Amino acid sequence: MATPGKLPDIPSLAIVVILVFALISIIFLIWYVILLYNGFKVSSNAKGTRPIVLFIVGIIVAELVSKFVIFKLI
């Protein structure tokens, strides 16, 4: 049970496992976004900075809409 003012005792091995998993997850997330952008660029024949900005805005809007819909369903 956690008490106010005292930090819980977390084993060092658990922290290392969490950090390794987090690092691997971030690497795969970056790889996923790169593959997603490359697919968008090839399928839409995108050239210039406007498609890049629209892609980023589209990803952010899709994330916000999905969070809103999931929140409303719960």
C-alpha angles and dihedrals in degrees: 000000000000118000124205114261095017125096117226118250107248118184116244092234091058091052091049092050091049092049093049092048091047092050092049091047092052091049091052091046091054090047090050093052091048091051091046091052093046090052091049092048094049096044095047098035088232119190128174134018099294095074090047091054092045090049092052092046090048092052092049093047091048090051093049093047092048091050090049094048093046090048091051092049093054 
